[in-house]
Amino acid sequence: MGDDKMREEFESSPRFKGMDFTRADTHPEYYESPYANGARDGWKASREALVIELPADIKTMAGPVMYADDVRAAVEAAGLMVTHG
């Protein structure tokens, strides 16, 4: 995920509603608020730490396939909750 997309998700998260996201004049990659900078650092670290290795594709005549149970197991092995919808 690109940095702009990650920043957009961070700033729109309801968890940070009301936080001041005014950018610093001298360093626009940072916020004026040290609280916003700290929260964003934590947000980025949580996203960067999340890497899930999916099972290998199974080649078929119709193209590559992954089975839902194998994908679910890979996601759960990363410590994430999976819901069925």
Secondary structure, DSSP 4 states (H G I P E B T S, - for coil): --HHHHHHHHHH-GGGTT---PBPSS-TTSBS-HHHHHHHHHHHHHHHH----PPPPEEETTEEE--HHHHHHHHHHTT------
